[in-house]
Amino acid sequence: MDPDNPPMMIDSRKVPEFVLKLEASEQFLKNRIKQLPEESLENTHYTEEGMNRRLDIYNKNNISEGGVSVLSTFFNENNIDILHVNVEALPNEEIFNTIKIFVERVLKDCKGEILLINQIEGEIQELSKL
């Protein structure tokens, strides 16, 4: 055991049963922000400079030196189901349907029934309008 890096103790009550990981390139994210109506960006921090700063912070805190997602590694090592969704490759409706199917499957596996799906569907409908 390395005394400088003791093993992390995980409280299973605080760890999710599944994770949705939306993936996109930095350029895609920047272009998506640029496509938003100017009035929706008023009084926000969505400037190119601010976006670059936040992406740098994210990469510093979430990507290992080997270029691997630290969170994905953590979830994989702890047998937490991850749905990776490349939002660049799919239209919004297909993204939301993929997420819905994944959540339904996980909830059926975990609870024997579908919970919260109506709530999730409503949120998905609202998000798809953006």
C-alpha positions in Angstrom: 0.0 0.0 0.0 1.3 3.4 -0.9 1.2 5.7 2.2 0.9 8.8 0.0 -2.1 7.4 -1.9 -4.3 5.4 0.5 -7.2 3.5 -1.1 -10.3 5.5 -1.3 -13.2 4.3 0.9 -16.5 4.6 -0.9 -19.8 5.0 0.9 -22.2 2.9 -1.3 -25.1 5.0 -0.1 -23.6 8.1 -1.8 -22.5 6.5 -5.1 -24.9 6.6 -8.0 -26.2 3.4 -9.6 -25.6 4.7 -13.1 -24.2 7.8 -14.8 -25.0 9.6 -18.1 -21.9 11.1 -19.7 -22.6 13.5 -22.5 -19.5 13.9 -24.7 -18.6 16.6 -27.2 -15.5 18.3 -28.5 -14.6 21.7 -27.2 -15.1 23.2 -30.7 -18.7 21.7 -30.8 -19.5 23.3 -27.4 -18.1 26.6 -28.4 -20.1 26.6 -31.7 -23.2 25.6 -29.8 -22.9 28.6 -27.5 -22.3 30.9 -30.5 -25.5 29.7 -32.1 -27.6 30.7 -29.1 -29.6 33.9 -29.5 -27.7 36.9 -28.2 -30.4 37.9 -25.7 -30.2 34.5 -24.0 -26.6 35.2 -23.3 -27.1 38.6 -21.8 -25.9 38.9 -18.1 -24.1 35.5 -18.3 -20.5 34.5 -18.4 -20.8 32.9 -21.8 -18.0 34.7 -23.6 -15.3 33.0 -25.7 -12.7 33.9 -23.1 -14.9 32.6 -20.2 -15.7 29.4 -22.1 -12.0 28.8 -22.8 -11.2 29.4 -19.1 -13.9 26.9 -17.9 -12.8 24.3 -20.4 -9.2 24.6 -19.2 -10.4 24.2 -15.6 -12.5 21.2 -16.5 -9.7 19.5 -18.4 -7.2 20.2 -15.6 -9.5 18.7 -13.0 -11.1 15.8 -15.0 -8.6 14.5 -17.5 -5.6 12.4 -16.5 -2.1 13.0 -17.9 -2.8 10.0 -20.2 -5.8 11.8 -21.6 -8.4 9.6 -19.9 -11.5 10.8 -18.1 -10.8 10.5 -14.3 -14.5 10.2 -13.6 -15.0 7.4 -16.2 -12.1 5.6 -14.7 -13.6 5.9 -11.2 -17.1 4.7 -12.3 -15.6 1.8 -14.2 -13.4 0.7 -11.3 -16.5 0.8 -9.1 -18.8 -1.1 -11.5 -21.1 1.8 -12.0 -23.0 1.6 -15.3 -22.1 4.5 -17.6 -24.0 5.6 -20.7 -21.6 7.5 -23.0 -23.5 9.7 -25.4 -21.7 11.6 -28.2 -24.0 14.6 -28.6 -22.2 15.6 -31.8 -23.1 12.3 -33.6 -26.8 12.2 -32.8 -29.8 14.5 -33.3 -31.4 15.8 -30.0 -34.4 13.5 -30.2 -32.2 10.4 -30.6 -30.0 11.5 -27.7 -33.1 11.8 -25.5 -34.5 8.5 -26.6 -31.2 6.8 -26.0 -31.1 8.2 -22.5 -34.7 7.3 -21.8 -34.1 3.7 -22.9 -31.0 3.4 -20.7 -32.8 4.9 -17.7 -35.7 2.6 -18.1 -33.4 -0.4 -18.4 -31.5 0.5 -15.3 -34.6 1.3 -13.3 -36.2 -2.0 -14.3 -33.0 -3.8 -13.3 -32.8 -2.0 -9.9 -36.4 -1.6 -8.9 -38.4 -4.1 -10.9 -40.5 -1.3 -12.2 -40.1 2.0 -14.1 -39.9 5.0 -11.8 -39.8 8.7 -12.7 -40.0 8.1 -16.4 -43.0 10.5 -16.9 -41.0 13.2 -15.1 -37.9 12.5 -17.2 -39.9 12.5 -20.4 -41.3 15.9 -19.5 -37.8 17.3 -18.8 -36.6 15.7 -22.1 -39.4 17.4 -24.0 -38.4 20.8 -22.4 -34.7 20.3 -23.2 -35.4 19.3 -26.8 -37.0 22.7 -27.4 -33.6 24.4 -26.7 
